[in-house]
């Protein structure tokens, strides 16, 4: 439980750092209230709040991410994936891609899980994540493709060991 909470906090922090600065400085009252629900881990209420926000602000990448996060936290994998994909479509952030992969892994759709995990890792998710410890990927860790994902992380975090240009 502590590990999942830590990973959740890392993901939230990553998304918050990637949000447009103007939106960060002036969040709507609805976003502020919805964000508070996330902090309190009131997932059903947060889901409802973010669903209302994306109806009126369909290009609000942060609201789409947190809508996915609220759904994922309630084990609503398919609808979480849909929200995270919308986040990726708008903001193209690795944290959204990572969570699409997590959802597909939870649904045991391994090919899609690996496709999205590789995309996420190659777009920056390798920093600040520990895929080996993430419970969302428990069912794909025995798959040989998981070693490739670990290699991507290792090469991303240690470029000097693998690239002459990085030396």
C-alpha positions as CSV (number, residue, x, y, z in Angstrom):
1,X,0.0,0.0,0.0
2,X,2.8,2.5,0.9
3,X,4.5,1.8,-2.4
4,X,1.3,2.3,-4.4
5,X,0.7,5.6,-2.5
6,X,4.3,6.7,-3.2
7,X,3.9,5.9,-6.9
8,X,0.6,7.7,-7.1
9,X,2.3,10.8,-5.5
10,X,5.1,10.6,-8.0
11,X,2.7,10.4,-10.9
12,X,0.6,13.3,-9.6
13,X,3.7,15.4,-9.1
14,X,4.9,14.6,-12.7
15,X,1.6,15.7,-14.1
16,X,1.4,18.8,-12.1
17,X,4.8,19.8,-13.3
18,X,3.7,19.3,-16.9
19,X,0.6,21.4,-16.7
20,X,0.6,24.7,-18.6
21,X,1.9,27.4,-16.3
22,X,-1.0,29.7,-16.9
23,X,-3.5,27.0,-16.0
24,X,-1.4,26.3,-12.9
25,X,-1.5,29.9,-11.8
26,X,-5.2,30.4,-12.4
27,X,-7.0,27.1,-11.9
28,X,-10.8,27.4,-12.1
29,X,-12.7,27.0,-8.9
30,X,-14.0,23.7,-10.2
31,X,-10.4,22.4,-10.8
32,X,-9.4,23.6,-7.3
33,X,-12.3,21.8,-5.7
34,X,-11.7,18.6,-7.8
35,X,-8.0,18.7,-7.0
36,X,-8.9,18.8,-3.3
37,X,-11.0,15.7,-3.7
38,X,-7.9,13.9,-5.2
39,X,-5.8,15.0,-2.2
40,X,-8.5,13.5,0.0
41,X,-8.7,10.3,-2.1
42,X,-12.4,10.7,-2.6
43,X,-12.2,9.0,-5.9
44,X,-15.9,8.7,-6.9
45,X,-16.5,12.4,-6.1
46,X,-13.3,13.4,-7.9
47,X,-14.3,11.4,-10.9
48,X,-17.7,13.2,-11.0
49,X,-16.0,16.6,-10.6
50,X,-13.5,16.0,-13.4
51,X,-16.1,14.5,-15.7
52,X,-18.1,17.7,-15.3
53,X,-15.0,19.8,-16.0
54,X,-14.1,18.0,-19.2
55,X,-17.6,18.6,-20.5
56,X,-17.1,22.3,-20.3
57,X,-13.3,22.3,-20.8
58,X,-12.7,19.5,-23.3
59,X,-9.1,20.6,-23.9
60,X,-8.1,20.6,-20.2
61,X,-5.3,18.0,-20.2
62,X,-5.0,18.1,-16.5
63,X,-8.7,17.4,-15.9
64,X,-8.5,14.4,-18.3
65,X,-5.5,13.0,-16.5
66,X,-7.1,13.3,-13.1
67,X,-10.3,11.9,-14.4
68,X,-8.3,8.9,-15.5
69,X,-6.5,8.8,-12.2
70,X,-9.8,8.8,-10.3
71,X,-11.1,6.0,-12.4
72,X,-7.9,4.0,-12.2
73,X,-8.0,4.3,-8.4
74,X,-11.5,2.8,-8.5
75,X,-10.3,0.0,-10.8
76,X,-12.3,1.2,-13.7
77,X,-9.6,0.3,-16.1
78,X,-11.2,0.8,-19.5
79,X,-12.7,4.2,-18.8
80,X,-9.5,5.3,-17.1
81,X,-7.6,4.3,-20.3
82,X,-10.0,6.5,-22.3
83,X,-9.4,9.5,-20.1
84,X,-5.6,9.0,-20.1
85,X,-5.6,8.7,-23.9
86,X,-7.4,12.0,-24.2
87,X,-4.8,13.5,-21.9
88,X,-2.1,12.1,-24.2
89,X,-3.9,13.4,-27.3
90,X,-4.0,17.0,-25.8
91,X,-0.7,17.2,-23.9
92,X,1.4,14.3,-25.2
93,X,2.9,13.6,-21.7
94,X,4.7,10.5,-20.7
95,X,2.7,10.1,-17.4
96,X,-0.5,9.8,-19.4
97,X,1.1,7.2,-21.7
98,X,2.4,5.3,-18.6
99,X,-1.1,5.1,-17.1
100,X,-2.6,3.9,-20.4
101,X,0.0,1.1,-20.2
102,X,-1.0,0.4,-16.6
103,X,-4.6,0.1,-17.5
104,X,-4.0,-2.3,-20.3
105,X,-1.8,-4.3,-18.1
106,X,-4.6,-4.5,-15.5
107,X,-7.0,-5.7,-18.3
108,X,-4.4,-8.3,-19.3
109,X,-4.0,-6.8,-22.7
110,X,-0.3,-7.4,-22.8
111,X,0.5,-6.3,-26.3
112,X,-1.1,-2.9,-25.8
113,X,0.4,-2.6,-22.3
114,X,3.9,-3.1,-23.7
115,X,3.2,-0.8,-26.7
116,X,2.2,2.0,-24.4
117,X,4.8,1.3,-21.7
118,X,7.6,1.5,-24.3
119,X,6.1,4.8,-25.7
120,X,6.0,6.2,-22.2
121,X,9.5,5.2,-21.3
122,X,10.9,6.6,-24.5
123,X,9.1,9.9,-23.8
124,X,10.4,10.5,-20.3
125,X,8.6,8.2,-18.0
126,X,11.8,6.4,-17.2
127,X,12.7,9.2,-14.9
128,X,10.9,9.0,-11.5
129,X,9.3,5.6,-12.1
130,X,10.1,2.1,-10.9
131,X,8.3,-0.3,-13.2
132,X,9.6,-3.3,-11.3
133,X,7.8,-2.2,-8.2
134,X,4.6,-0.9,-9.8
135,X,1.8,-3.3,-9.0
136,X,0.0,-2.3,-12.2
137,X,2.6,-4.3,-14.1
138,X,2.6,-7.4,-11.9
139,X,1.0,-9.6,-14.6
140,X,3.5,-8.7,-17.3
141,X,6.7,-8.9,-15.4
142,X,7.2,-12.6,-16.3
143,X,6.9,-11.7,-20.0
144,X,10.3,-11.5,-21.9
145,X,9.3,-8.1,-23.2
146,X,9.4,-6.7,-19.7
147,X,13.2,-7.1,-19.8
148,X,13.3,-4.8,-22.8
149,X,11.4,-2.2,-20.8
150,X,13.9,-2.5,-18.0
151,X,16.7,-2.0,-20.5
152,X,15.0,1.2,-21.8
153,X,14.9,2.5,-18.3
154,X,18.6,1.6,-17.6
155,X,19.8,3.1,-20.9
156,X,17.7,6.3,-20.3
157,X,19.0,6.7,-16.7
158,X,22.6,5.9,-17.6
159,X,23.2,7.3,-21.1
160,X,27.0,7.5,-20.6
161,X,27.2,3.8,-20.3
162,X,25.6,3.2,-23.6
163,X,26.2,6.1,-25.9
164,X,29.5,7.6,-27.1
165,X,27.7,10.9,-27.6
166,X,26.6,11.0,-24.0
167,X,30.2,10.5,-22.8
